Amino acid sequence: MLQQIRDRTSGLIAGFIVALIAIPFAFFGIESLAPGGGDPVVAEVGDQKIHESQLQRQYEQRYQQLVQLLGENFRADMFDQRRLRAAVLRDMTQETMLRQYTEDQGFFADDATLFNVISAEAAFQRDGQFDAQAYRDALQRAGFTVDRYENQLRDNIEMNQMREAIVDTAFTAPVELAQAARLQAQERTLQYAVFEPARYRDRVSVTDDQVQAHYQQNKAQYMAPERLKLAYVELVYDKLPPPDPPSADVLKVLYEAEKAGRFTTPEERKARHILIGFGADKDAARQKAEDLAKKIESGADFAALAREHSEDPGSKASGGDLGWVRRGQMVSGFEDALFGLAPGKTSAPVETEFGWHIIRLDEIKPAAVRPFEDAEVQQELTELFTNRERQQRFQEMSEQLEQLAFEHPGALEPVAQALELKVQTTDWFERGKGSGIAADPRVVEAAFSEEVLALGENSKPLNLGGNRIVVIRKAEHEPPRQKSLEEVAEQIRAELVDRAARELIEQESQEVLNAVRGGTDFQEIIRAKNGELRNPGKIRRDNTRVEAAVVDAAFRLPHPQDGKPSVGEAQLGNGGRAVLLLSAVETPDDATLDEVQQRRLRDLIAGAQFGAYMKHIEQKVGVEIRARPDEPTETLEP
Protein backbone atom coordinates (compact mmCIF):
# COMPACT_ATOMS: atom_id res chain seq x y z
CA MET A 1 0.00 0.00 0.00
CA LEU A 2 1.15 3.52 -0.84
CA GLN A 3 4.24 2.20 -2.57
CA GLN A 4 4.66 5.55 -4.29
CA ILE A 5 5.12 7.20 -0.92
CA ARG A 6 7.53 4.65 0.48
CA ASP A 7 9.70 4.72 -2.61
CA ARG A 8 9.74 8.37 -3.59
CA THR A 9 12.37 10.98 -2.75
CA SER A 10 11.67 14.61 -1.79
CA GLY A 11 10.63 16.73 1.13
CA LEU A 12 11.04 19.41 3.75
CA ILE A 13 11.77 18.94 7.44
CA ALA A 14 8.83 18.37 9.83
CA GLY A 15 8.22 16.54 13.14
CA PHE A 16 8.83 12.86 13.99
CA ILE A 17 6.59 9.96 15.02
CA VAL A 18 5.32 11.75 18.13
CA ALA A 19 4.15 14.48 15.75
CA LEU A 20 2.24 11.77 13.92
CA ILE A 21 -0.66 12.76 16.14
CA ALA A 22 -1.08 16.48 15.74
CA ILE A 23 -4.02 16.97 18.08
CA PRO A 24 -3.42 16.37 21.79
CA PHE A 25 -6.27 13.96 22.43
CA ALA A 26 -5.36 11.65 19.52
CA PHE A 27 -2.35 9.97 21.09
CA PHE A 28 -3.08 6.29 20.65
CA GLY A 29 -4.03 4.24 17.66
CA ILE A 30 -7.10 2.09 18.19
CA GLU A 31 -6.99 -1.11 16.22
CA SER A 32 -8.94 -4.35 16.28
CA LEU A 33 -12.16 -2.94 17.66
CA ALA A 34 -13.81 -6.35 17.74
CA PRO A 35 -12.16 -8.67 20.29
CA GLY A 36 -13.70 -11.78 21.74
CA GLY A 37 -16.88 -11.99 23.76
CA GLY A 38 -15.11 -12.46 27.13
CA ASP A 39 -13.74 -8.94 27.00
CA PRO A 40 -16.07 -6.41 28.69
CA VAL A 41 -16.97 -3.18 26.89
CA VAL A 42 -15.87 -0.04 28.76
CA ALA A 43 -17.11 2.52 26.22
CA GLU A 44 -19.27 2.66 23.13
CA VAL A 45 -18.59 5.37 20.57
CA GLY A 46 -21.05 5.52 17.70
CA ASP A 47 -20.95 2.10 16.10
CA GLN A 48 -17.65 1.05 17.71
CA LYS A 49 -16.93 -0.51 21.09
CA ILE A 50 -13.81 -0.03 23.21
CA HIS A 51 -13.03 -3.13 25.25
CA GLU A 52 -11.27 -3.59 28.55
CA SER A 53 -8.28 -5.28 26.89
CA GLN A 54 -7.79 -2.27 24.60
CA LEU A 55 -8.02 0.16 27.51
CA GLN A 56 -5.54 -1.92 29.50
CA ARG A 57 -3.11 -2.09 26.57
CA GLN A 58 -3.23 1.66 26.00
CA TYR A 59 -2.98 2.31 29.74
CA GLU A 60 0.18 0.21 29.92
CA GLN A 61 1.66 2.08 26.96
CA ARG A 62 0.96 5.45 28.58
CA TYR A 63 2.36 4.21 31.90
CA GLN A 64 5.55 2.99 30.26
CA GLN A 65 5.93 6.32 28.47
CA LEU A 66 5.79 8.04 31.86
CA VAL A 67 8.35 5.62 33.25
CA GLN A 68 10.72 6.26 30.34
CA LEU A 69 10.14 10.01 30.41
CA LEU A 70 10.92 10.42 34.12
CA GLY A 71 13.66 7.79 34.28
CA GLU A 72 15.19 7.54 37.76
CA ASN A 73 12.80 10.20 39.05
CA PHE A 74 9.77 7.98 38.45
CA ARG A 75 7.78 6.79 41.45
CA ALA A 76 4.59 4.79 41.13
CA ASP A 77 2.89 6.84 43.86
CA MET A 78 3.29 10.01 41.78
CA PHE A 79 0.19 9.04 39.76
CA ASP A 80 -3.35 8.19 40.68
CA GLN A 81 -3.89 5.09 38.56
CA ARG A 82 -7.64 5.58 38.34
CA ARG A 83 -7.21 9.12 37.05
CA LEU A 84 -4.62 7.93 34.55
CA ARG A 85 -6.99 5.20 33.33
CA ALA A 86 -9.74 7.80 33.00
CA ALA A 87 -7.44 10.06 30.97
CA VAL A 88 -6.45 7.20 28.66
CA LEU A 89 -10.08 6.22 28.12
CA ARG A 90 -10.97 9.84 27.41
CA ASP A 91 -8.26 10.01 24.75
CA MET A 92 -9.43 6.76 23.19
CA THR A 93 -13.09 7.79 23.06
CA GLN A 94 -12.27 11.21 21.62
CA GLU A 95 -10.02 9.77 18.93
CA THR A 96 -12.61 7.18 17.96
CA MET A 97 -15.34 9.83 17.96
CA LEU A 98 -13.37 12.22 15.76
CA ARG A 99 -12.31 9.47 13.39
CA GLN A 100 -15.94 8.52 12.79
CA TYR A 101 -17.04 12.13 12.44
CA THR A 102 -14.35 13.18 9.97
CA GLU A 103 -15.04 10.13 7.82
CA ASP A 104 -18.78 10.85 7.88
CA GLN A 105 -18.19 14.51 6.97
CA GLY A 106 -15.98 13.62 4.01
CA PHE A 107 -12.61 14.91 5.20
CA PHE A 108 -9.93 13.20 3.14
CA ALA A 109 -6.14 13.07 2.98
CA ASP A 110 -5.00 11.98 -0.47
CA ASP A 111 -1.77 10.14 -1.21
CA ALA A 112 0.05 13.30 -2.27
CA THR A 113 -0.74 14.99 1.07
CA LEU A 114 0.38 11.91 2.93
CA PHE A 115 3.56 11.75 0.88
CA ASN A 116 4.41 15.39 1.61
CA VAL A 117 4.20 14.74 5.36
CA ILE A 118 6.21 11.52 5.26
CA SER A 119 8.91 12.68 2.89
CA ALA A 120 9.41 15.88 4.89
CA GLU A 121 10.31 13.98 8.07
CA ALA A 122 14.03 14.25 8.86
CA ALA A 123 14.08 10.84 10.57
CA PHE A 124 13.09 9.26 7.26
CA GLN A 125 15.88 10.94 5.29
CA ARG A 126 19.48 10.32 4.45
CA ASP A 127 21.63 13.17 3.19
CA GLY A 128 18.59 15.42 3.25
CA GLN A 129 16.45 13.18 1.03
CA PHE A 130 13.72 10.67 1.80
CA ASP A 131 15.07 7.13 1.99
CA ALA A 132 12.77 4.11 1.88
CA GLN A 133 14.99 1.95 4.08
CA ALA A 134 15.44 4.70 6.66
CA TYR A 135 11.67 5.05 6.69
CA ARG A 136 11.08 1.37 7.35
CA ASP A 137 13.88 1.18 9.95
CA ALA A 138 12.58 4.19 11.89
CA LEU A 139 9.06 2.78 12.00
CA GLN A 140 10.32 -0.62 13.14
CA ARG A 141 12.30 0.97 16.00
CA ALA A 142 9.19 2.86 17.08
CA GLY A 143 7.04 -0.27 16.99
CA PHE A 144 4.98 0.68 13.91
CA THR A 145 4.27 -1.29 10.78
CA VAL A 146 4.25 0.75 7.59
CA ASP A 147 0.54 0.16 7.00
CA ARG A 148 -0.38 1.05 10.57
CA TYR A 149 1.69 4.23 10.51
CA GLU A 150 0.29 5.39 7.19
CA ASN A 151 -3.31 4.56 8.13
CA GLN A 152 -2.99 6.35 11.45
CA LEU A 153 -1.22 9.31 9.90
CA ARG A 154 -3.95 9.63 7.27
CA ASP A 155 -6.62 9.51 9.99
CA ASN A 156 -4.93 12.24 11.96
CA ILE A 157 -4.35 14.48 8.95
CA GLU A 158 -8.08 14.24 8.33
CA MET A 159 -8.87 15.00 11.97
CA ASN A 160 -6.57 18.01 11.80
CA GLN A 161 -8.37 19.21 8.69
CA MET A 162 -11.57 19.28 10.71
CA ARG A 163 -9.90 20.94 13.68
CA GLU A 164 -8.23 23.59 11.54
CA ALA A 165 -11.55 24.35 9.84
CA ILE A 166 -12.78 25.51 13.24
CA VAL A 167 -9.65 26.94 14.84
CA ASP A 168 -8.31 28.78 11.80
CA THR A 169 -11.59 30.61 11.24
CA ALA A 170 -11.67 32.04 14.77
CA PHE A 171 -11.25 35.81 14.87
CA THR A 172 -11.37 38.67 17.33
CA ALA A 173 -13.40 41.80 16.62
CA PRO A 174 -11.76 45.21 17.23
CA VAL A 175 -14.08 45.84 20.18
CA GLU A 176 -12.95 42.54 21.76
CA LEU A 177 -9.29 43.46 21.33
CA ALA A 178 -9.88 46.90 22.84
CA GLN A 179 -11.78 45.50 25.81
CA ALA A 180 -9.17 42.77 26.40
CA ALA A 181 -6.39 45.37 26.25
CA ARG A 182 -8.07 47.54 28.87
CA LEU A 183 -8.66 44.59 31.17
CA GLN A 184 -5.10 43.35 30.71
CA ALA A 185 -3.70 46.80 31.62
CA GLN A 186 -6.11 47.35 34.52
CA GLU A 187 -4.45 48.06 37.88
CA ARG A 188 -6.00 47.38 41.27
CA THR A 189 -4.74 48.85 44.55
CA LEU A 190 -4.66 46.08 47.10
CA GLN A 191 -3.88 45.36 50.73
CA TYR A 192 -4.35 41.93 52.20
CA ALA A 193 -3.71 39.94 55.36
CA VAL A 194 -2.54 36.33 55.37
CA PHE A 195 -3.59 33.91 58.07
CA GLU A 196 -1.12 31.02 58.00
CA PRO A 197 -1.70 27.66 59.78
CA ALA A 198 1.80 27.81 61.28
CA ARG A 199 0.80 30.90 63.31
CA TYR A 200 -2.08 29.03 64.90
CA ARG A 201 -0.74 25.59 65.67
CA ASP A 202 0.94 26.77 68.87
CA ARG A 203 -2.42 28.02 70.09
CA VAL A 204 -3.94 24.57 69.79
CA SER A 205 -3.55 21.67 72.23
CA VAL A 206 -4.79 18.15 71.64
CA THR A 207 -5.17 15.69 74.51
CA ASP A 208 -4.47 11.97 74.46
CA ASP A 209 -8.17 11.34 75.04
CA GLN A 210 -9.02 13.34 71.88
CA VAL A 211 -6.48 11.33 69.89
CA GLN A 212 -7.90 8.04 71.17
CA ALA A 213 -11.49 9.12 70.54
CA HIS A 214 -10.66 10.14 66.95
CA TYR A 215 -8.89 6.84 66.41
CA GLN A 216 -11.86 4.83 67.68
CA GLN A 217 -14.30 6.79 65.53
CA ASN A 218 -12.19 6.60 62.36
CA LYS A 219 -10.38 3.28 62.52
CA ALA A 220 -11.11 2.56 58.86
CA GLN A 221 -8.90 5.51 57.87
CA TYR A 222 -5.89 3.93 59.59
CA MET A 223 -5.54 0.61 57.85
CA ALA A 224 -2.16 -0.67 56.71
CA PRO A 225 -2.74 -1.65 53.08
CA GLU A 226 -1.93 -5.05 51.68
CA ARG A 227 1.72 -5.33 50.75
CA LEU A 228 3.91 -7.86 49.05
CA LYS A 229 7.51 -8.81 48.53
CA LEU A 230 8.43 -10.68 45.34
CA ALA A 231 11.18 -13.09 44.40
CA TYR A 232 12.06 -13.07 40.71
CA VAL A 233 14.49 -14.15 38.05
CA GLU A 234 15.24 -11.79 35.22
CA LEU A 235 16.53 -12.58 31.74
CA VAL A 236 18.03 -9.49 30.06
CA TYR A 237 19.47 -9.58 26.55
CA ASP A 238 22.05 -6.86 27.26
CA LYS A 239 23.44 -8.85 30.22
CA LEU A 240 24.08 -12.04 28.28
CA PRO A 241 27.80 -12.83 27.92
CA PRO A 242 29.22 -12.37 24.41
CA PRO A 243 29.80 -15.53 22.36
CA ASP A 244 33.25 -16.79 21.48
CA PRO A 245 34.88 -14.80 18.66
CA PRO A 246 34.05 -16.23 15.21
CA SER A 247 36.68 -17.81 13.02
CA ALA A 248 37.70 -16.34 9.65
CA ASP A 249 35.83 -19.15 7.86
CA VAL A 250 32.60 -18.30 9.69
CA LEU A 251 33.01 -14.64 8.83
CA LYS A 252 33.67 -15.50 5.18
CA VAL A 253 30.43 -17.49 4.94
CA LEU A 254 28.54 -14.63 6.60
CA TYR A 255 30.18 -12.13 4.23
CA GLU A 256 29.05 -14.04 1.15
CA ALA A 257 25.50 -14.20 2.50
CA GLU A 258 25.39 -10.49 3.27
CA LYS A 259 27.56 -9.09 0.49
CA ALA A 260 24.79 -8.13 -1.94
CA GLY A 261 22.68 -6.26 0.58
CA ARG A 262 25.05 -5.01 3.26
CA PHE A 263 28.45 -4.53 1.66
CA THR A 264 27.50 -3.50 -1.87
CA THR A 265 26.76 0.13 -2.57
CA PRO A 266 24.40 0.12 -5.57
CA GLU A 267 24.76 2.47 -8.48
CA GLU A 268 23.56 5.99 -7.63
CA ARG A 269 22.47 8.72 -10.01
CA LYS A 270 22.48 12.44 -9.24
CA ALA A 271 19.34 13.91 -10.74
CA ARG A 272 17.12 16.95 -11.03
CA HIS A 273 13.48 17.11 -12.04
CA ILE A 274 10.67 19.50 -12.79
CA LEU A 275 7.22 18.36 -11.65
CA ILE A 276 4.06 19.65 -13.31
CA GLY A 277 0.98 18.46 -11.41
CA PHE A 278 -2.06 17.29 -13.35
CA GLY A 279 -4.33 19.93 -11.84
CA ALA A 280 -7.78 20.14 -13.42
CA ASP A 281 -6.51 19.57 -16.98
CA LYS A 282 -4.09 16.68 -17.49
CA ASP A 283 -3.54 17.46 -21.20
CA ALA A 284 -2.76 21.10 -20.47
CA ALA A 285 -0.24 19.99 -17.84
CA ARG A 286 1.41 17.70 -20.37
CA GLN A 287 1.60 20.50 -22.91
CA LYS A 288 3.28 22.74 -20.35
CA ALA A 289 5.81 19.97 -19.57
CA GLU A 290 6.54 19.46 -23.27
CA ASP A 291 7.06 23.21 -23.76
CA LEU A 292 9.53 23.26 -20.88
CA ALA A 293 11.35 20.22 -22.30
CA LYS A 294 11.73 22.04 -25.63
CA LYS A 295 13.17 25.09 -23.88
CA ILE A 296 15.71 22.89 -22.09
CA GLU A 297 16.61 21.17 -25.37
CA SER A 298 17.17 24.63 -26.86
CA GLY A 299 19.64 25.51 -24.11
CA ALA A 300 17.49 27.01 -21.32
CA ASP A 301 18.82 26.63 -17.79
CA PHE A 302 17.20 23.57 -16.18
CA ALA A 303 17.63 24.77 -12.58
CA ALA A 304 16.15 28.18 -13.34
CA LEU A 305 13.09 26.63 -14.99
CA ALA A 306 12.67 24.25 -12.03
CA ARG A 307 12.74 27.13 -9.55
CA GLU A 308 10.12 28.95 -11.61
CA HIS A 309 7.78 26.16 -12.69
CA SER A 310 8.27 22.98 -10.61
CA GLU A 311 5.43 22.01 -8.26
CA ASP A 312 7.55 19.79 -6.00
CA PRO A 313 7.96 21.79 -2.76
CA GLY A 314 10.87 19.64 -1.66
CA SER A 315 13.16 20.38 -4.61
CA LYS A 316 11.77 23.52 -6.24
CA ALA A 317 13.95 25.99 -4.30
CA SER A 318 17.12 24.01 -5.10
CA GLY A 319 16.50 23.98 -8.85
CA GLY A 320 14.89 20.54 -8.86
CA ASP A 321 17.87 18.87 -7.18
CA LEU A 322 16.97 15.36 -5.90
CA GLY A 323 20.46 14.44 -4.78
CA TRP A 324 21.75 10.89 -5.24
CA VAL A 325 19.08 8.32 -6.11
CA ARG A 326 19.28 4.52 -5.99
CA ARG A 327 17.03 1.95 -7.60
CA GLY A 328 14.02 1.22 -5.42
CA GLN A 329 13.68 4.76 -4.12
CA MET A 330 11.45 6.17 -6.84
CA VAL A 331 8.16 5.19 -8.44
CA SER A 332 8.71 2.84 -11.36
CA GLY A 333 8.01 5.20 -14.28
CA PHE A 334 10.31 7.88 -12.91
CA GLU A 335 13.00 5.33 -12.08
CA ASP A 336 12.92 3.65 -15.49
CA ALA A 337 13.38 6.99 -17.23
CA LEU A 338 16.20 8.11 -14.91
CA PHE A 339 18.19 4.91 -15.22
CA GLY A 340 17.81 4.98 -18.99
CA LEU A 341 19.52 8.39 -19.36
CA ALA A 342 23.14 9.16 -20.06
CA PRO A 343 24.90 11.81 -17.96
CA GLY A 344 23.93 15.36 -18.97
CA LYS A 345 20.79 14.20 -20.82
CA THR A 346 17.19 15.23 -20.15
CA SER A 347 14.13 13.02 -20.54
CA ALA A 348 10.89 13.73 -22.36
CA PRO A 349 7.93 14.30 -20.00
CA VAL A 350 7.37 11.19 -17.84
CA GLU A 351 3.98 10.44 -16.33
CA THR A 352 3.61 9.20 -12.72
CA GLU A 353 0.75 9.40 -10.26
CA PHE A 354 2.16 12.74 -9.08
CA GLY A 355 2.13 14.46 -12.47
CA TRP A 356 4.49 15.03 -15.41
CA HIS A 357 8.24 14.95 -14.72
CA ILE A 358 11.12 16.29 -16.78
CA ILE A 359 14.25 14.51 -15.52
CA ARG A 360 17.89 15.37 -16.00
CA LEU A 361 20.79 13.06 -15.08
CA ASP A 362 23.82 14.99 -13.86
CA GLU A 363 26.23 12.28 -12.72
CA ILE A 364 26.57 8.52 -12.17
CA LYS A 365 28.27 6.90 -9.20
CA PRO A 366 28.94 3.23 -10.12
CA ALA A 367 28.17 0.34 -7.79
CA ALA A 368 30.97 -0.67 -5.40
CA VAL A 369 31.60 -3.74 -3.24
CA ARG A 370 33.61 -3.44 -0.04
CA PRO A 371 36.13 -6.32 0.12
CA PHE A 372 36.12 -8.96 2.83
CA GLU A 373 39.59 -7.90 3.99
CA ASP A 374 38.45 -4.34 4.79
CA ALA A 375 38.86 -3.65 8.55
CA GLU A 376 35.43 -2.01 8.83
CA VAL A 377 33.84 -4.95 7.03
CA GLN A 378 35.52 -7.34 9.47
CA GLN A 379 34.20 -5.30 12.40
CA GLU A 380 30.65 -5.22 10.98
CA LEU A 381 30.72 -8.96 10.35
CA THR A 382 31.91 -9.63 13.89
CA GLU A 383 29.19 -7.42 15.36
CA LEU A 384 26.58 -9.05 13.14
CA PHE A 385 27.71 -12.52 14.19
CA THR A 386 27.76 -11.52 17.87
CA ASN A 387 24.29 -9.98 17.76
CA ARG A 388 22.80 -12.98 15.97
CA GLU A 389 24.39 -15.42 18.37
CA ARG A 390 23.21 -13.46 21.39
CA GLN A 391 19.71 -13.12 19.94
CA GLN A 392 19.56 -16.85 19.31
CA ARG A 393 20.84 -17.51 22.83
CA PHE A 394 18.27 -15.13 24.27
CA GLN A 395 15.49 -16.86 22.35
CA GLU A 396 16.62 -20.30 23.52
CA MET A 397 16.87 -19.12 27.14
CA SER A 398 13.43 -17.49 26.92
CA GLU A 399 11.93 -20.78 25.86
CA GLN A 400 13.82 -22.61 28.62
CA LEU A 401 12.68 -20.03 31.15
CA GLU A 402 9.04 -20.59 30.24
CA GLN A 403 9.41 -24.37 30.37
CA LEU A 404 11.33 -24.47 33.66
CA ALA A 405 8.98 -22.01 35.39
CA PHE A 406 6.09 -24.27 34.40
CA GLU A 407 7.85 -27.50 35.41
CA HIS A 408 8.85 -26.09 38.83
CA PRO A 409 5.85 -23.92 39.80
CA GLY A 410 6.73 -23.89 43.50
CA ALA A 411 10.27 -22.47 43.35
CA LEU A 412 12.57 -20.24 41.33
CA GLU A 413 15.86 -21.77 42.42
CA PRO A 414 15.77 -24.63 39.87
CA VAL A 415 15.01 -22.08 37.14
CA ALA A 416 17.85 -19.81 38.20
CA GLN A 417 20.31 -22.69 38.55
CA ALA A 418 19.55 -24.15 35.12
CA LEU A 419 19.89 -20.79 33.36
CA GLU A 420 22.72 -19.42 35.54
CA LEU A 421 20.54 -16.56 36.74
CA LYS A 422 20.17 -15.03 40.18
CA VAL A 423 17.02 -15.09 42.31
CA GLN A 424 16.40 -11.48 43.32
CA THR A 425 13.93 -9.95 45.78
CA THR A 426 11.99 -6.71 45.67
CA ASP A 427 11.38 -4.42 48.61
CA TRP A 428 7.97 -4.46 50.26
CA PHE A 429 5.47 -2.66 48.05
CA GLU A 430 1.78 -1.80 48.05
CA ARG A 431 -0.43 -2.18 45.03
CA GLY A 432 0.42 0.67 42.65
CA LYS A 433 3.30 2.00 44.82
CA GLY A 434 6.24 -0.18 43.92
CA SER A 435 9.66 0.64 42.52
CA GLY A 436 11.91 -1.21 40.10
CA ILE A 437 10.07 -4.08 38.46
CA ALA A 438 7.26 -3.62 41.02
CA ALA A 439 6.40 -0.32 39.31
CA ASP A 440 5.55 -2.12 36.08
CA PRO A 441 1.76 -2.61 35.75
CA ARG A 442 2.29 -6.05 34.15
CA VAL A 443 4.27 -7.21 37.16
CA VAL A 444 1.75 -5.72 39.60
CA GLU A 445 -1.17 -7.40 37.84
CA ALA A 446 0.59 -10.77 37.92
CA ALA A 447 1.80 -10.28 41.53
CA PHE A 448 -1.72 -9.79 42.88
CA SER A 449 -3.24 -12.52 40.72
CA GLU A 450 -4.67 -15.69 42.24
CA GLU A 451 -1.93 -17.77 40.62
CA VAL A 452 0.90 -15.93 42.39
CA LEU A 453 -0.75 -14.50 45.53
CA ALA A 454 -3.22 -17.21 46.55
CA LEU A 455 -1.70 -20.38 45.07
CA GLY A 456 1.93 -19.34 45.59
CA GLU A 457 3.03 -20.41 42.11
CA ASN A 458 5.46 -18.91 39.65
CA SER A 459 4.02 -16.42 37.23
CA LYS A 460 4.14 -16.92 33.50
CA PRO A 461 7.15 -15.18 31.90
CA LEU A 462 6.41 -11.44 31.72
CA ASN A 463 7.87 -9.54 28.78
CA LEU A 464 8.76 -6.06 30.08
CA GLY A 465 10.02 -4.81 26.71
CA GLY A 466 13.55 -4.10 25.59
CA ASN A 467 14.41 -7.84 25.47
CA ARG A 468 13.76 -8.18 29.21
CA ILE A 469 11.74 -11.07 30.68
CA VAL A 470 10.94 -11.84 34.32
CA VAL A 471 9.25 -14.66 36.22
CA ILE A 472 7.97 -13.68 39.67
CA ARG A 473 6.63 -15.48 42.73
CA LYS A 474 5.45 -14.43 46.18
CA ALA A 475 8.27 -14.11 48.70
CA GLU A 476 6.29 -12.56 51.59
CA HIS A 477 2.76 -11.23 51.90
CA GLU A 478 0.92 -9.10 54.46
CA PRO A 479 -2.86 -8.74 54.11
CA PRO A 480 -4.53 -5.44 55.03
CA ARG A 481 -4.45 -4.88 58.80
CA GLN A 482 -5.63 -2.35 61.32
CA LYS A 483 -2.84 -0.06 62.50
CA SER A 484 -2.53 0.24 66.26
CA LEU A 485 -3.13 3.50 68.09
CA GLU A 486 0.56 3.66 68.95
CA GLU A 487 1.48 3.54 65.25
CA VAL A 488 -0.77 6.44 64.24
CA ALA A 489 -1.04 8.56 67.41
CA GLU A 490 1.36 11.27 66.22
CA GLN A 491 -0.24 11.34 62.79
CA ILE A 492 -3.69 11.79 64.35
CA ARG A 493 -2.39 14.47 66.72
CA ALA A 494 -0.96 16.43 63.80
CA GLU A 495 -4.23 16.07 61.87
CA LEU A 496 -6.28 17.33 64.82
CA VAL A 497 -3.91 20.24 65.43
CA ASP A 498 -4.06 21.19 61.77
CA ARG A 499 -7.85 20.94 61.70
CA ALA A 500 -8.19 23.11 64.81
CA ALA A 501 -5.74 25.66 63.36
CA ARG A 502 -7.81 25.90 60.19
CA GLU A 503 -10.97 26.37 62.21
CA LEU A 504 -9.31 29.25 64.10
CA ILE A 505 -8.18 30.76 60.80
CA GLU A 506 -11.70 30.54 59.38
CA GLN A 507 -13.12 32.12 62.53
CA GLU A 508 -10.64 35.00 62.70
CA SER A 509 -10.70 35.75 58.97
CA GLN A 510 -14.50 35.94 59.15
CA GLU A 511 -14.27 38.28 62.14
CA VAL A 512 -11.89 40.50 60.16
CA LEU A 513 -14.27 40.56 57.19
CA ASN A 514 -17.23 41.45 59.38
CA ALA A 515 -15.29 44.17 61.21
CA VAL A 516 -14.04 45.83 58.01
CA ARG A 517 -17.50 45.71 56.47
CA GLY A 518 -18.75 47.34 59.65
CA GLY A 519 -16.35 50.24 59.29
CA THR A 520 -13.32 49.13 61.36
CA ASP A 521 -9.94 50.19 60.00
CA PHE A 522 -8.34 47.31 58.09
CA GLN A 523 -4.85 47.66 59.57
CA GLU A 524 -6.23 48.11 63.07
CA ILE A 525 -8.22 44.88 63.03
CA ILE A 526 -5.30 42.96 61.50
CA ARG A 527 -3.02 44.09 64.31
CA ALA A 528 -5.61 42.83 66.79
CA LYS A 529 -5.71 39.43 65.14
CA ASN A 530 -3.02 36.95 64.17
CA GLY A 531 -2.70 37.91 60.51
CA GLU A 532 0.29 39.12 58.53
CA LEU A 533 -0.41 42.42 56.74
CA ARG A 534 0.89 42.80 53.19
CA ASN A 535 0.65 45.89 51.03
CA PRO A 536 1.60 45.23 47.39
CA GLY A 537 -0.12 48.43 46.19
CA LYS A 538 -1.09 48.47 42.52
CA ILE A 539 -1.14 45.04 40.87
CA ARG A 540 -2.04 43.77 37.40
CA ARG A 541 -3.43 40.41 36.33
CA ASP A 542 0.04 39.15 35.39
CA ASN A 543 1.53 39.91 38.83
CA THR A 544 3.84 37.11 40.00
CA ARG A 545 4.91 38.50 43.39
CA VAL A 546 1.50 38.04 44.98
CA GLU A 547 -0.01 34.58 45.50
CA ALA A 548 -1.97 33.51 42.42
CA ALA A 549 -5.10 32.81 44.50
CA VAL A 550 -4.97 36.35 45.91
CA VAL A 551 -4.53 37.93 42.45
CA ASP A 552 -7.42 35.87 41.09
CA ALA A 553 -9.67 36.87 44.00
CA ALA A 554 -8.64 40.53 43.78
CA PHE A 555 -9.71 40.75 40.12
CA ARG A 556 -13.04 39.12 40.94
CA LEU A 557 -13.95 41.71 43.57
CA PRO A 558 -16.48 44.42 42.60
CA HIS A 559 -15.19 47.94 42.07
CA PRO A 560 -15.13 50.13 45.21
CA GLN A 561 -18.29 52.28 45.45
CA ASP A 562 -18.80 55.70 47.04
CA GLY A 563 -15.28 55.76 48.43
CA LYS A 564 -15.72 52.47 50.27
CA PRO A 565 -13.26 49.67 49.52
CA SER A 566 -14.31 46.20 48.44
CA VAL A 567 -13.42 43.31 50.71
CA GLY A 568 -13.17 39.60 50.09
CA GLU A 569 -11.10 36.53 50.82
CA ALA A 570 -9.04 33.86 49.11
CA GLN A 571 -8.32 30.27 50.10
CA LEU A 572 -4.58 29.57 50.00
CA GLY A 573 -3.03 26.28 48.97
CA ASN A 574 -1.44 25.58 52.37
CA GLY A 575 -4.76 25.71 54.20
CA GLY A 576 -4.45 29.37 55.10
CA ARG A 577 -6.68 32.26 54.12
CA ALA A 578 -6.19 35.79 52.91
CA VAL A 579 -8.53 38.73 53.58
CA LEU A 580 -8.39 41.33 50.80
CA LEU A 581 -9.06 45.08 50.79
CA LEU A 582 -9.46 46.59 47.31
CA SER A 583 -9.34 50.39 47.46
CA ALA A 584 -9.08 51.48 43.80
CA VAL A 585 -9.41 50.25 40.21
CA GLU A 586 -7.75 52.04 37.28
CA THR A 587 -8.58 51.02 33.72
CA PRO A 588 -6.70 52.91 30.96
CA ASP A 589 -8.61 53.80 27.80
CA ASP A 590 -5.61 53.77 25.46
CA ALA A 591 -4.21 50.31 26.27
CA THR A 592 -3.24 48.00 23.41
CA LEU A 593 -2.24 44.36 23.09
CA ASP A 594 1.03 43.33 21.47
CA GLU A 595 1.09 40.62 18.81
CA VAL A 596 1.74 37.82 21.31
CA GLN A 597 -1.17 38.91 23.51
CA GLN A 598 -3.48 39.21 20.50
CA ARG A 599 -2.49 35.73 19.38
CA ARG A 600 -3.17 34.35 22.86
CA LEU A 601 -6.60 35.95 22.85
CA ARG A 602 -7.39 34.45 19.46
CA ASP A 603 -6.16 31.08 20.71
CA LEU A 604 -8.46 31.30 23.72
CA ILE A 605 -11.43 32.12 21.51
CA ALA A 606 -10.50 29.37 19.04
CA GLY A 607 -10.10 26.87 21.86
CA ALA A 608 -13.50 27.76 23.29
CA GLN A 609 -15.13 27.42 19.88
CA PHE A 610 -13.48 24.06 19.22
CA GLY A 611 -14.47 22.84 22.69
CA ALA A 612 -18.09 23.69 21.94
CA TYR A 613 -17.82 21.96 18.57
CA MET A 614 -16.44 18.86 20.30
CA LYS A 615 -19.57 18.77 22.46
CA HIS A 616 -21.65 18.93 19.27
CA ILE A 617 -19.66 16.06 17.74
CA GLU A 618 -20.06 13.99 20.90
CA GLN A 619 -23.83 14.41 20.79
CA LYS A 620 -23.95 13.65 17.07
CA VAL A 621 -21.76 10.52 17.21
CA GLY A 622 -22.95 9.30 20.60
CA VAL A 623 -20.53 8.40 23.42
CA GLU A 624 -21.45 6.06 26.26
CA ILE A 625 -18.96 5.35 29.05
CA ARG A 626 -19.46 2.12 30.97
CA ALA A 627 -17.81 1.28 34.29
CA ARG A 628 -15.63 -1.74 34.80
CA PRO A 629 -17.19 -4.22 37.24
CA ASP A 630 -14.46 -3.55 39.85
CA GLU A 631 -14.29 0.26 39.55
CA PRO A 632 -16.71 3.09 40.33
CA THR A 633 -18.33 4.73 37.34
CA GLU A 634 -16.80 8.13 38.01
CA THR A 635 -13.24 6.86 37.55
CA LEU A 636 -13.99 6.18 33.89
CA GLU A 637 -15.80 9.35 32.96
CA PRO A 638 -14.01 11.50 30.38
Disulfide bonds with the S-S distance in Angstrom:
none
